[in-house]
Amino acid sequence: MFFRDLNILLIDNFDSFTYLISSIFEEFNVEIEVKRKEPEYLNKYDALLISPGPGTPENSHISLNVYKRAKGKIPILGICLGMQIILYSEGQMIKKITPPKHGEKVDIFHSNNFLFNELKSPFKGALYHSLGFYEVPENYKILAWDNRKVIMGIAHKKFPIFGIQFHPESFLTENGKIIYKNFIEYVIKWKNQKLF
C-alpha cells in the first residue's frame, strides 16, 4: 500500500534509528523531511514524528519546542524519547526504569487502538530505554503496556497526539512496520476529515 500527497516532518534527536524510521515511511511513498533544527514554518507538514534519542526530555529543547508548536494542529507520533518528550511537556514525572532494557524483546499488550490494528496482543516489541512512565496525565489515555506495567503507548483524549515507548522500526519488533502504516492511514483520514 502506498500513500501520496503527504509531507511529514521527522525531528531527529541524534539517534541511529532515525533514518531507519525515515526509510520505512519512504517505502510507503510518503514525503518525509528529517531535521535536527527547528523549522521556521510547520504549516506545510501533515504530521510530526519525534524520533528516539540518547538524551533526556528536559535536554531535548528543539523537540520540545516543535511539539508545543505542533500540538493541536497536526497529528504527532513520538517514538521512545519522542513519547517521553510528549509526556514531560505535559508535566508528567519521568521515572528511572530498573533494570534498563537495551535491545531486548518484551511482550507488549494493547487496548486495540487503531495504531495496533492487525497486531495481536501481546506482540513482541523492542525496547531501548532506561526511562519511562507508569502513569499519564488526566488528558491522556494508556494504549499499551508491558508485564512491568511500564507504559508502552499513549494517546491524547482530544488532540491527535500519540506516543510509543518501544521501537517499531527495530527488526526485533514483531510486524512493527504495521504501526507506522496505521499512523499514516490515520493522518490521511485526519487530513481529509479533520478528525478532532
C-alpha positions as CSV (number, residue, x, y, z in Angstrom):
1,M,0.0,0.0,0.0
2,F,1.4,3.4,-1.0
3,F,0.4,6.9,0.2
4,R,0.9,10.0,-1.8
5,D,0.5,13.7,-1.1
6,L,1.7,13.5,2.5
7,N,4.6,15.6,3.8
8,I,5.7,14.5,7.3
9,L,8.3,16.2,9.5
10,L,10.7,13.9,11.4
11,I,12.7,15.7,14.2
12,D,15.9,13.8,14.7
13,N,17.2,13.6,18.3
14,F,20.6,12.4,17.0
15,D,19.6,8.8,17.0
16,S,20.8,5.9,14.8
17,F,17.2,4.7,14.3
18,T,16.0,8.0,12.8
19,Y,17.0,7.2,9.2
20,L,15.6,3.7,9.5
21,I,12.2,5.2,10.5
22,S,12.5,7.6,7.6
23,S,13.2,4.8,5.2
24,I,10.1,2.9,6.3
25,F,7.9,5.9,5.7
26,E,9.6,6.3,2.3
27,E,8.7,2.7,1.5
28,F,5.0,3.8,1.8
29,N,5.8,6.7,-0.7
30,V,5.4,9.4,2.0
31,E,7.5,12.5,1.6
32,I,9.4,12.9,4.8
33,E,11.8,15.6,5.9
34,V,14.4,14.9,8.6
35,K,15.6,17.9,10.6
36,R,17.8,18.5,13.5
37,K,17.0,22.2,13.7
38,E,13.6,23.8,14.4
39,P,11.8,24.6,11.2
40,E,10.6,28.1,10.6
41,Y,7.2,27.0,9.5
42,L,5.1,24.0,10.3
43,N,2.0,24.6,8.1
44,K,3.5,22.7,5.2
45,Y,3.6,19.5,7.1
46,D,0.7,17.0,7.5
47,A,2.2,15.3,10.6
48,L,5.1,15.4,13.1
49,L,7.3,12.4,14.1
50,I,9.6,12.9,17.1
51,S,12.5,10.4,17.0
52,P,14.1,8.3,19.6
53,G,17.4,9.5,21.0
54,P,20.1,9.0,23.6
55,G,19.2,12.1,25.7
56,T,16.5,13.0,28.2
57,P,13.3,15.0,27.6
58,E,14.4,18.1,29.5
59,N,17.5,18.4,27.3
60,S,15.6,17.9,24.0
61,H,14.9,21.6,23.5
62,I,14.3,21.5,19.8
63,S,11.8,18.6,20.0
64,L,10.1,20.2,23.0
65,N,9.6,23.5,21.1
66,V,8.4,21.8,17.9
67,Y,6.0,19.7,19.9
68,K,4.5,22.7,21.6
69,R,4.1,24.5,18.3
70,A,2.5,21.5,16.5
71,K,0.2,20.4,19.4
72,G,-3.4,20.5,18.3
73,K,-2.6,21.5,14.8
74,I,-1.3,18.3,13.1
75,P,-1.1,14.6,14.2
76,I,2.0,13.8,16.3
77,L,3.7,10.5,16.9
78,G,6.6,10.3,19.5
79,I,8.8,7.2,19.5
80,C,10.7,6.2,22.6
81,L,12.3,9.5,23.7
82,G,9.7,11.2,21.5
83,M,6.9,9.8,23.7
84,Q,8.9,10.8,26.8
85,I,9.1,14.4,25.4
86,I,5.3,14.5,24.9
87,L,4.5,13.4,28.5
88,Y,7.3,15.5,30.0
89,S,5.9,18.5,28.2
90,E,2.6,17.8,29.8
91,G,4.1,17.8,33.3
92,Q,4.3,14.1,33.9
93,M,7.2,12.9,36.1
94,I,9.5,10.5,34.3
95,K,10.9,7.5,36.2
96,K,14.1,5.6,36.0
97,I,13.3,2.1,34.9
98,T,15.2,-0.7,36.6
99,P,16.7,-2.7,35.1
100,P,17.1,-0.8,31.8
101,K,16.2,-2.5,28.6
102,H,18.5,-2.1,25.6
103,G,18.0,-4.3,22.6
104,E,15.5,-6.6,24.4
105,K,12.2,-8.0,23.3
106,V,9.2,-7.9,25.6
107,D,5.6,-8.7,25.4
108,I,3.5,-5.6,24.7
109,F,-0.2,-5.6,25.5
110,H,-2.6,-3.2,23.8
111,S,-6.1,-1.9,24.0
112,N,-6.9,-2.3,20.3
113,N,-6.4,1.3,19.4
114,F,-6.1,1.9,15.6
115,L,-2.2,2.1,16.0
116,F,-2.2,-1.6,16.7
117,N,-4.6,-2.7,14.0
118,E,-3.6,-6.2,12.7
119,L,-1.3,-6.8,15.7
120,K,-2.1,-9.5,18.3
121,S,-2.0,-8.7,22.0
122,P,0.6,-9.3,23.2
123,F,3.2,-8.9,20.5
124,K,6.9,-8.7,20.8
125,G,8.4,-5.2,20.9
126,A,12.0,-4.0,21.0
127,L,13.0,-1.8,23.9
128,Y,16.0,0.5,24.2
129,H,15.3,2.6,27.3
130,S,16.2,3.4,30.9
131,L,13.5,6.0,31.5
132,G,9.7,5.6,31.3
133,F,6.3,6.1,32.8
134,Y,3.8,4.3,35.0
135,E,1.1,7.0,34.8
136,V,-0.2,9.6,32.4
137,P,-1.9,13.0,32.9
138,E,-5.7,13.1,33.0
139,N,-5.9,14.3,29.4
140,Y,-4.1,11.2,28.1
141,K,-5.1,7.5,27.9
142,I,-2.9,4.4,28.0
143,L,-2.9,2.4,24.8
144,A,-0.2,-0.2,25.6
145,W,1.9,-1.6,28.4
146,D,4.3,-4.4,29.3
147,N,4.5,-7.0,32.0
148,R,6.1,-4.5,34.4
149,K,3.2,-2.1,33.8
150,V,5.6,0.3,32.1
151,I,3.6,2.4,29.6
152,M,4.3,1.4,26.0
153,G,1.7,3.5,24.2
154,I,-0.4,6.7,24.8
155,A,-3.0,8.9,23.1
156,H,-4.3,12.4,23.9
157,K,-8.0,12.3,24.6
158,K,-8.7,15.4,22.5
159,F,-5.9,16.1,20.1
160,P,-4.2,13.7,17.6
161,I,-1.2,13.0,19.7
162,F,0.3,9.5,20.1
163,G,3.4,8.0,21.7
164,I,5.1,4.6,21.8
165,Q,7.9,3.7,24.1
166,F,9.2,0.8,22.0
167,H,10.8,0.7,18.5
168,P,8.5,-0.5,15.7
169,E,11.4,0.1,13.2
170,S,13.6,-2.5,15.0
171,F,13.9,-5.9,13.5
172,L,13.2,-7.2,17.0
173,T,9.7,-5.8,16.9
174,E,7.0,-8.2,15.5
175,N,5.4,-6.6,12.4
176,G,6.5,-3.2,13.5
177,K,6.0,-1.5,10.1
178,I,2.3,-2.0,10.5
179,I,2.2,0.6,13.3
180,Y,3.7,3.2,11.1
181,K,1.3,2.2,8.3
182,N,-1.6,2.6,10.7
183,F,-0.4,6.1,11.7
184,I,-0.1,7.1,8.0
185,E,-3.6,5.9,7.4
186,Y,-4.8,8.0,10.3
187,V,-3.0,11.1,9.1
188,I,-4.8,10.7,5.7
189,K,-8.2,10.5,7.4
190,W,-7.3,13.4,9.6
191,K,-6.2,15.5,6.6
192,N,-9.4,14.7,4.7
193,Q,-11.9,14.9,7.5
194,K,-10.2,16.8,10.4
195,L,-10.9,14.0,13.0
196,F,-10.8,16.2,16.1
